[in-house]
């Protein structure tokens, strides 16, 4: 069981490190969004995919370890949490699990906040772009909503008799 607990703590530390790096990456992406650097944003998306792959691998390993721990300490799998695990192990390990779990939760909340800000920036950019397209489409009548060019029809002016 000591080996399993050691592996759980190792994975938690690795995840904490990855989430810290991901938060910094998300903050850099905020700056790219504000500055409108399209190519760098696309490259940033590829980096995010790499982070997500690493996190998925760690989560799969964590899931396997937790499943084994559930069987050893006889906790139903659906009731298992890291804090519940900490309640069933010796004090130094329990304290470390609680510290890492709380830090992990804090980092996830911080990442959510940065990602929400980035989402709002992207949504604002899309609304702005749509507004520009609508302006172009409506002002000349030469562009359709799908972006295809349509020659403008002859404009017939109507003059009032009062003029």
ABEGO torsion letter per residue (X at the ends): XAAAAAAAAAAAAAAAAAAAAAAAAAAAAAAAAAAGBAAAAAAAAAAAAAAAAAAAAAAAAAAAAAAAAAAAAGBBAAABBAAAAAAABBAAAAAAAAAAAAAAAAAAAAAAAAAAAAAAAAAAAAAAAAAAAAAAAAAAGABBAAGBBBBBBBBBBBBBAAX
